[in-house]
Amino acid sequence: MIFLEIKLNKREAKKLKSKTTIINSAIKLFGTKGLKDTSIADIMQDADLGIGTFYNYFQSKDELLNNLLTQIAFDIRQYFVKLTNENTSQAQILEAIVIYSAKVLDHNRFILPLFMRAVDKSALTVQHHSLMQKPLPFKDLFDEIIQSGQANGEFRTDIPAEIITEMFHSLFQTASFSSLPIKYQDNIRYKLNLILTGIKTR
């Protein structure tokens, strides 16, 4: 029985390694060639795996992209949990989450349009994890932080939390389309400081 369990663990480890290799190859090619010009065959060639192996994990390129979106949202949520455990103020948490998100998106620029579309539709939902009681849409994360900040007196209450959330989401979009000679993350930092100054009570 122990022998079979060890064999199963090795098999699971191999499957995880193959899936990770596919995802990493996809990220690399999406970043260099673009989403449209990257085929499943390209991904599997870069991963040095047979095309059939792709379909052991994903039904299509779209499903792989959704997997990436979900992972990004989950990573951001995990970072939020870490910050809340450090007894940080809501203003500091909000600033850290925006900067962290900007860094992740800057390093994966190909996914930004899909990310923003998913957020706009509240479709970017983090899958169940032991850290969370239920799946959480990405928008709700910002609402949660802002509402907590309003409740404890850190943020103004004369502006609805949903409006403030929209302002923060617009940071990512406007920075991505900006024609200014300013780096993406720096662009977001400047605008972030303006918004935080405007919503803080002190």
LINJO-V886495 format. One record per residue. RES is the residue in one letter. PHI is phi in radians with two decimals (999 if undefined). D_FIRST is the distance of its C-alpha to the first C-alpha in Angstrom with 1 decimal. Layout:
res=RES phi=PHI d_first=D_FIRST
res=RES phi=PHI d_first=D_FIRST
This chain:
res=M phi=999 d_first=0.0
res=I phi=-1.10 d_first=3.8
res=F phi=-1.06 d_first=5.4
res=L phi=-1.12 d_first=5.2
res=E phi=-1.15 d_first=6.3
res=I phi=-1.14 d_first=8.8
res=K phi=-1.07 d_first=10.0
res=L phi=-1.11 d_first=10.7
res=N phi=-1.10 d_first=12.5
res=K phi=-1.15 d_first=14.5
res=R phi=-1.15 d_first=15.4
res=E phi=-1.12 d_first=16.6
res=A phi=-1.13 d_first=18.5
res=K phi=-1.16 d_first=20.2
res=K phi=-1.10 d_first=21.2
res=L phi=-1.12 d_first=22.6
res=K phi=-1.12 d_first=24.5
res=S phi=-1.12 d_first=26.0
res=K phi=-1.10 d_first=27.1
res=T phi=-1.11 d_first=28.6
res=T phi=-1.09 d_first=30.4
res=I phi=-1.08 d_first=31.9
res=I phi=-1.10 d_first=33.1
res=N phi=-1.12 d_first=34.6
res=S phi=-1.15 d_first=36.4
res=A phi=-1.09 d_first=37.7
res=I phi=-1.04 d_first=39.1
res=K phi=-1.08 d_first=40.8
res=L phi=-1.26 d_first=42.4
res=F phi=-1.06 d_first=43.4
res=G phi=-1.26 d_first=45.2
res=T phi=-1.64 d_first=47.0
res=K phi=-1.73 d_first=47.6
res=G phi=1.67 d_first=47.5
res=L phi=-1.09 d_first=45.5
res=K phi=-1.10 d_first=47.7
res=D phi=-1.53 d_first=47.8
res=T phi=-1.80 d_first=44.1
res=S phi=-1.72 d_first=42.3
res=I phi=-1.06 d_first=38.6
res=A phi=-1.07 d_first=39.3
res=D phi=-1.08 d_first=40.7
res=I phi=-1.07 d_first=37.7
res=M phi=-1.25 d_first=35.3
res=Q phi=-1.17 d_first=37.6
res=D phi=-1.14 d_first=37.7
res=A phi=-1.36 d_first=33.9
res=D phi=1.05 d_first=33.7
res=L phi=-2.31 d_first=31.4
res=G phi=-1.20 d_first=32.1
res=I phi=-1.01 d_first=33.9
res=G phi=-1.03 d_first=31.2
res=T phi=-1.11 d_first=28.7
res=F phi=-0.96 d_first=31.0
res=Y phi=-1.35 d_first=30.5
res=N phi=-1.30 d_first=26.7
res=Y phi=-2.11 d_first=27.7
res=F phi=-2.39 d_first=31.3
res=Q phi=-1.45 d_first=33.5
res=S phi=-2.81 d_first=36.7
res=K phi=-1.14 d_first=38.3
res=D phi=-1.08 d_first=39.4
res=E phi=-1.16 d_first=35.8
res=L phi=-1.09 d_first=35.1
res=L phi=-1.10 d_first=38.2
res=N phi=-1.09 d_first=37.3
res=N phi=-1.09 d_first=33.9
res=L phi=-1.13 d_first=36.0
res=L phi=-1.04 d_first=38.4
res=T phi=-1.10 d_first=35.7
res=Q phi=-1.15 d_first=34.2
res=I phi=-1.08 d_first=37.7
res=A phi=-1.09 d_first=38.3
res=F phi=-1.16 d_first=35.1
res=D phi=-1.07 d_first=35.9
res=I phi=-1.13 d_first=39.4
res=R phi=-1.12 d_first=38.0
res=Q phi=-1.08 d_first=35.7
res=Y phi=-1.11 d_first=38.8
res=F phi=-1.07 d_first=40.7
res=V phi=-1.05 d_first=38.2
res=K phi=-1.06 d_first=38.4
res=L phi=-1.14 d_first=42.2
res=T phi=-1.16 d_first=42.4
res=N phi=-1.28 d_first=40.4
res=E phi=-1.62 d_first=43.0
res=N phi=1.00 d_first=45.8
res=T phi=-1.51 d_first=47.7
res=S phi=-1.17 d_first=50.7
res=Q phi=-1.13 d_first=50.4
res=A phi=-1.13 d_first=52.9
res=Q phi=-1.19 d_first=50.9
res=I phi=-1.11 d_first=47.7
res=L phi=-1.06 d_first=49.5
res=E phi=-1.09 d_first=50.9
res=A phi=-1.14 d_first=47.6
res=I phi=-1.15 d_first=45.8
res=V phi=-1.12 d_first=48.7
res=I phi=-1.14 d_first=48.7
res=Y phi=-1.11 d_first=44.9
res=S phi=-1.08 d_first=45.0
res=A phi=-1.08 d_first=47.9
res=K phi=-1.14 d_first=46.1
res=V phi=-1.08 d_first=43.1
res=L phi=-1.21 d_first=45.3
res=D phi=-1.13 d_first=47.6
res=H phi=-1.41 d_first=44.8
res=N phi=-2.33 d_first=43.7
res=R phi=-1.04 d_first=47.2
res=F phi=-1.05 d_first=46.2
res=I phi=-1.63 d_first=44.3
res=L phi=-0.99 d_first=47.2
res=P phi=-1.05 d_first=48.9
res=L phi=-1.19 d_first=45.8
res=F phi=-1.07 d_first=44.9
res=M phi=-1.16 d_first=48.4
res=R phi=-1.13 d_first=48.4
res=A phi=-1.15 d_first=45.1
res=V phi=-1.13 d_first=46.5
res=D phi=-1.05 d_first=49.8
res=K phi=-1.64 d_first=48.0
res=S phi=0.96 d_first=45.7
res=A phi=-1.69 d_first=42.9
res=L phi=-1.45 d_first=41.0
res=T phi=-1.85 d_first=38.4
res=V phi=-1.34 d_first=35.6
res=Q phi=-1.23 d_first=32.2
res=H phi=-1.02 d_first=30.6
res=H phi=-2.59 d_first=29.1
res=S phi=-1.08 d_first=28.4
res=L phi=-1.31 d_first=31.8
res=M phi=-2.14 d_first=33.7
res=Q phi=-1.37 d_first=34.3
res=K phi=-2.72 d_first=35.2
res=P phi=-1.01 d_first=35.8
res=L phi=-2.25 d_first=39.0
res=P phi=-1.09 d_first=41.6
res=F phi=-1.02 d_first=42.9
res=K phi=-1.04 d_first=46.4
res=D phi=-1.10 d_first=45.4
res=L phi=-1.10 d_first=44.2
res=F phi=-1.16 d_first=47.8
res=D phi=-1.01 d_first=49.2
res=E phi=-1.08 d_first=47.1
res=I phi=-1.13 d_first=48.3
res=I phi=-1.15 d_first=51.9
res=Q phi=-1.11 d_first=52.1
res=S phi=-1.14 d_first=50.7
res=G phi=-1.16 d_first=53.4
res=Q phi=-1.23 d_first=56.0
res=A phi=-1.17 d_first=55.0
res=N phi=-1.66 d_first=55.2
res=G phi=1.54 d_first=58.5
res=E phi=-1.30 d_first=57.3
res=F phi=-1.99 d_first=58.1
res=R phi=-1.05 d_first=61.1
res=T phi=-1.85 d_first=60.8
res=D phi=-1.43 d_first=63.7
res=I phi=-2.04 d_first=61.5
res=P phi=-1.02 d_first=58.7
res=A phi=-1.00 d_first=55.2
res=E phi=-1.13 d_first=54.5
res=I phi=-1.19 d_first=57.6
res=I phi=-1.12 d_first=56.4
res=T phi=-1.03 d_first=53.0
res=E phi=-1.07 d_first=54.7
res=M phi=-1.10 d_first=56.7
res=F phi=-1.19 d_first=53.6
res=H phi=-1.12 d_first=52.0
res=S phi=-1.17 d_first=55.3
res=L phi=-0.99 d_first=54.9
res=F phi=-1.14 d_first=52.2
res=Q phi=-1.25 d_first=54.1
res=T phi=-1.15 d_first=57.5
res=A phi=-1.16 d_first=56.2
res=S phi=-1.24 d_first=54.6
res=F phi=-1.77 d_first=57.9
res=S phi=-1.17 d_first=60.2
res=S phi=-1.74 d_first=62.7
res=L phi=-1.26 d_first=63.4
res=P phi=-1.38 d_first=62.7
res=I phi=-2.19 d_first=60.2
res=K phi=-1.08 d_first=56.5
res=Y phi=-0.91 d_first=54.2
res=Q phi=-1.18 d_first=52.7
res=D phi=-1.16 d_first=56.2
res=N phi=-0.98 d_first=57.6
res=I phi=-1.16 d_first=55.1
res=R phi=-1.07 d_first=55.8
res=Y phi=-1.05 d_first=59.5
res=K phi=-1.20 d_first=59.1
res=L phi=-1.06 d_first=56.5
res=N phi=-1.07 d_first=59.0
res=L phi=-1.10 d_first=61.7
res=I phi=-1.17 d_first=59.6
res=L phi=-1.07 d_first=58.3
res=T phi=-1.07 d_first=61.9
res=G phi=-1.31 d_first=62.9
res=I phi=-1.77 d_first=60.4
res=K phi=-1.28 d_first=60.3
res=T phi=-1.56 d_first=62.6
res=R phi=-2.60 d_first=63.3
